[in-house]
Amino acid sequence: MKVHALRIWEELVGKILDINVIDDQTLVVNISGINYALPSFPKELINKISKNTIIGILRTDESYAIRIVNAKDVLSRANR
């Protein structure tokens, strides 16, 4: 299994297909078919994400930021 990592100020956006926590510190997510390892992912953010959610995860120089993407809003904008 190939696993990718985010560099600082890199963001990934897509649908969460799978979530795993390793050693209480590293989050491994499968987003749109690609596995990403996110070391030192804050525990308080883990509780805010779930499978089948479209999400954006940004790695900052200090931590991570997430945004939940509203699929209806995305489709509405795409059809304008």
Beta strands, then each sheet from edge to edge (+ up, - down):
strand 1: 3-5
strand 2: 11-22
strand 3: 26-31
strand 4: 34-39
strand 5: 54-59
strand 6: 64-68
sheet 1: 1+ 4+ 3- 2+ 5- 6+
end
